[in-house]
Structures are given as C-alpha cells and as structure tokens.
Amino acid sequence: MQEPIRPTWLEISRSAIVNNVHELKRIIGPQRKLMAVVKANAYGHGALDVAPIALDAGADALAVAALSEALELRRGGVDAFILVLGYTPARLARNAVVHNVRLTVCTPDNLIAMNRIARDMDSVLTVHVKVNTGMNRLGVNPEEVVPFLRKARELDNVRVEGLYTHFATADETDKRHALDQFERFLQLLAELDAAGLRPPLVHAANSPATLTLPQTHLNMVRSGIALYGLDPDEAQTPVPPSFRPVLSWKAEVAQVRTLAPGDAVSYGREFIAQAPMRAAVIPVGYADGFPRKPLNWGSVLIHGQAAPILGRVCMDQTVVDVTEIERATGPVRQGDEVVIIGRQGKAEISAEEAARRTGTINYDVTSRILARVPRILVD
Ligand SMILES: Cc1ncc(COP(=O)(O)O)c(C=O)c1O
C-alpha cells in the first residue's frame, strides 16, 4: 500500500469498484450503457481515482454535478463521455465546448444563450435536456418539452443528444410515485416519437431504480451509490450482497494518556473522568468530515473494539476511551490502527451505521469527507 501522507486516510478498493461495475453491467445487460456518477469527488471516494477504474471496468460514461468537476477530470487525463447533471450558467459553457463536456439544460433561455456561445466559437455544444416528472427540482415540465426541442432544432450550435428525468422515491419500497414519474416520461417519449423529436439517449434510473425497476433502464442508467457498494436505502433498498463497499476510513493513534478522576477532556470540559481511565487521541476532527454536532460518530474501532468518543470532537483531533479495550486486549499504543469506517477484526462500522449514528444518510457521510484526507488505492 502507498504510504499515506497523513495519519488518517481513506483506503479505496480498486477490486470493489471493478466488482460493483461488473455487477451493475450484469444487471442492466449488454444493450444498456452505464453512467458512473462521480460527482462530489465520487461521493468522497476521489473522482480521479474512481473514474479511470470504473471506465476500465466497463462504465461507458461519467456524470458530475458541476462543470468544474468535469474540468478537473479532464485535467486529470480522463477523456471519457462526461455529463454535467447540475445547472451550468451559459457564461461558463465555453469551457464545456473546449473540453467536450455535455451539459444539462432545463430552460429555453439557457439553451439559447449556450447556442450563442457555441456559435461565437464556431462550434457545437452537446446537451441533455432534463425533464421534471415529479421531483420538482431541475427540469423542463413535460408539456414544455416539445416546444423546447422544436426550438433546439432551430439552433445550429447546440445538439440535443439526451433527454432524462430523475426519480424522487426509487429507493422506497413503495414504488408508486417512481412508476408514476416513469409513466409520465414514457408518455412524453411517445409524443416525441410521434413528432420525430426523440433524442438518441434517454435515461432515468439512478441506483435504486437500476437495482429494483428494470423497466426504467432505457438506453442508460446513472448509478452513484451502488457503484460505491453502498445502500440506496439501508432498510428499503439495500444493494445485493454481491456488491462490496469501496471505502474504508482509517487513522492511527496519536497519543495515549491516563486520566485521573476529575480530569476533563477537550474544549468546554464536557467530559470529566469519574475513575482512572485510559484515553487515546486520534488525529481526525470535524474538518475531516468527522462531525461534531448535533450528533458525533459515537465511537471508532481500536483493536477490533468500540472506543467511545470523550468530550467534544475538535477540528483536527478527537479523544476516545480505550480503558475497556486495554483491559481486554492489552496496551493501546501510538501508531495503532483506528477504523472510522470499515472492518477491524470482527467489528465493523459501515457508512450506513455511521449515517444512523450521525442522523444522516450514507451519501452524506462519505461525500463530506474532506479533500485533506488522503485517498489511497488498495486492491
Ligand atoms: C440526476 C441524478 N442522477 C443520478 C444520480 C445518482 O443517484 P444514486 O447515487 O442514487 O445512484 C443522482 C444523485 O443524486 C442525480 O442527481
């Protein structure tokens, strides 16, 4: 393993990414394309590491949220198909033309302004039109799509390659709303067929729809969370057991100290020892994505056992209780491995478990791990 340049790091499993891409490709079959969603630094996993591995393993395309993320991939040598899923102001579209990045459009003004930019460059910008079928976030409403695409036809410097929608509830057991959304999208596609306006690529499915609603696969699926081996929803739509989590978050013990009764730990003296204790300092804090409030991680793993957090999580450091661990397994020493996400011996803290403890979802847990935590590729 490459030596981490900090005493806390993420291990990103190459074989888990390859496995998950293969599983997704097996689920969608050979006729459909897989778009690997690598926005938000690949949900915290490191987009420049994940993207080439996913592409080599068979992903056909990449998606990001912002043009800046696409340009970072281009600067890193990734020359694959990239679609920006979020809003791009027309004033930034020049970079998309130069670097051959596909943009999402969802208003006629945006489309017309982008056409002007591409015309001034004597070039053509490729776009995908996002349709709002019930998420009510970005998207052209279905009844506006025909005039929108007719307008696009008149513009020489934008090419509408794709049309897509996004589900609000595909991760829930009750699929009715997702299927209503899909029905709206299918009706629209029938209208577009009749009008000769259907773009070549149509896509709708995110990870949960990819896993549970095969009828929504269309030409391509856009999968993020399942690519990372994480559950779209732990209770309602877990990934099948054949998927493997890609990320582990580790650290090493920075210092171990003995606390006497009455000794307080960390800012604000919120924790006060009632008896003699042993405490380990770990070099991880809220500026790494290890939250402080309202809920913290609760505990980390040392020697395969839970080490509960003592007092407040600081910006770069946290103190944990190793009293019971030392009784059970012997002294904890500087340099001993700490697991924040992942397995250690028989114990595990999954991203889903961390999400439950911190009152959020696994997407949020991994994507908030900050860039200063080095990402190390492992097999
Ligand atoms: C438009 C769009 N498509 C696909 C995805 C991927 O979703 P998931 O990670 O659930 O696969 C997202 C993620 O939020 C998205 O915004």
The ligand as a Tripos MOL2 file, in Angstrom:
@<TRIPOS>MOLECULE
LIG
   16    16     1     0     0
SMALL
NO_CHARGES

@<TRIPOS>ATOM
      1 C1        -29.6950   13.4150  -11.6830 C.3       1 LIG1
      2 C2        -29.0410   12.3310  -10.9060 C.ar      1 LIG1
      3 N1        -28.8920   11.1280  -11.4650 N.ar      1 LIG1
      4 C3        -28.3230   10.1040  -10.8020 C.ar      1 LIG1
      5 C4        -27.8700   10.2490   -9.5070 C.ar      1 LIG1
      6 C5        -27.2600    9.0720   -8.8100 C.3       1 LIG1
      7 O1        -28.0360    8.6440   -7.7320 O.3       1 LIG1
      8 P1        -27.6300    7.3530   -6.8950 P.3       1 LIG1
      9 O2        -26.3910    7.7160   -6.1550 O.co2     1 LIG1
     10 O3        -28.7770    7.0970   -6.0000 O.co2     1 LIG1
     11 O4        -27.3580    6.2770   -7.8770 O.co2     1 LIG1
     12 C6        -28.0200   11.4790   -8.8780 C.ar      1 LIG1
     13 C7        -27.5790   11.6370   -7.4970 C.2       1 LIG1
     14 O5        -28.0600   12.3630   -6.6950 O.2       1 LIG1
     15 C8        -28.6220   12.5540   -9.6070 C.ar      1 LIG1
     16 O6        -28.7700   13.7630   -9.0360 O.3       1 LIG1
@<TRIPOS>BOND
     1     1     2 1
     2     2     3 ar
     3     2    15 ar
     4     3     4 ar
     5     4     5 ar
     6     5     6 1
     7     5    12 ar
     8     6     7 1
     9     7     8 1
    10     8     9 2
    11     8    10 1
    12     8    11 1
    13    12    13 1
    14    12    15 ar
    15    13    14 2
    16    15    16 1
@<TRIPOS>SUBSTRUCTURE
     1 LIG1         1 GROUP 0 **** ****
